[in-house]
């Protein structure tokens, strides 16, 4: 329970006044109901005046009768105590059915997001920040909202910033100027600052072997620590394919890249066989998939023989030099 203190006297509870004293005060109030009691009061300093509590305290408005709660806090005081305080200064008031008065102490709030914004700006001005496109800050623990006097309107300052470049770990003091213009500490914070780098990520789910183009990627800011060391650039991925199915938002690394699949398993292909200046063709069935330059087994549909062939392009293979020689029928068919 919040403690209110009358001018120069501490009250440890908000107990009602004695029944006799309350009866007298209420009787007096009934005869002069033009001055009303406020149920909710907000003050911006450490004292609660009659002007805060009453609808019309006249020339007594500036008289302090209670001490306010702590900054950002609230408390309650019984109507009987307010009636007594007013009566001691010659004011007779009507509570108007109010039994408790809520008194709130106004404050300037400093939230975690306020601190994060100030930290980002401060870290960005360091060597760590200047070597990145931008910087993101993560706190080691969540921050409770701080309450300052409403008169402390100066921007947050980050002082005593200490940061380790390799790990990004930092500590700092968050301060705000006080009434004298001197920085006054609000809180100490710790966390990790990470450099953000603009990198390409897939903008759609991509199947294994599917050819890639720059249109398949979007540039996004990502923490440097989350980026693989062999992350591929847009120049690396152009015209290439990936070895496995990858979802949107994924990094593509150099080890993920391969030549696009030009021939699928069981695909009917054109087999090319060269003998000197003579070029013969026949149809075959690829028994495995492959990329350009890869060697795949192909079954000759005429002879049913299986030979190795090199993939030359979409649906085209060349019989490898070390493959079993093809047989040529009298009609020129390759067997």
FENWO-V328848 format. One line per field, one symbol per residue. ss: DSSP state (h for helix, s for strand, l for the rest). psi: psi as a letter, one per 20 degrees, with the letter a starting at -180 (. if undefined). burial: 1 if it has 24 or more other ideal C-beta (glycine too) atoms within 12 Angstrom, else 0. A space follows every 10 residues. Layout:
ss=???
psi=???
burial=???
This chain:
ss=llllssllss llllllllhh hhhhhhhhhh lllllsslls ssslllsssh hhhslllhhh lllsssslll lllssssshh hhhhhhhlll lllsllllls sssssllsss lhhhhhhhhh hhhhllhhhh lllssssssl lllllsssll llllllssss ssslllllss ssssssslll llssssssss ssssssssss sslllsllll sllhhhssss ssshhhllll sllhhhhlls sslllsllll llshhhsssl sssllllsss sssssllsss ssssssllls slllssssss lllllsssss sssllssssl lllllllsll lllsl
psi=pqpqpqoipp pirkqqrqhg hgggghgghh imjhoqpphp ppqjajqprh hhhqhnicij hjpphqqrrr pirrrqqqhh hggggghijj pprphkjphq pppqoqrpqo rhhgggghgg gghhirhghi jrhaqqppqh qqpqpqprpi iniqqqqorl pppogghjqr qrppqppahi jqppqgrpqq bpppppqoqp qpjqppqpip qqrhiiqppq pqphiipqhk pqrhhhipir rqirpqrqiq qprhiiqrqq ohpqpjpprp ppppocippq qrqrppirrr rpiqpqpppp igijqprqqp phaojpqppq hjrppqpprh jiqp.
burial=0101110000 1001011000 0100110110 0000111100 1010001111 1111101001 0011111110 1101111111 1111111010 1111100101 1111111101 0101110111 0111010110 0101111110 0010011110 0100011110 1010000101 1111110000 0000011011 1111111011 1100010011 1100011000 0111001000 1100011001 1110010001 1110011101 1111001011 1110000001 1111111111 1101111111 0100101111 1100111111 0000010000 00011
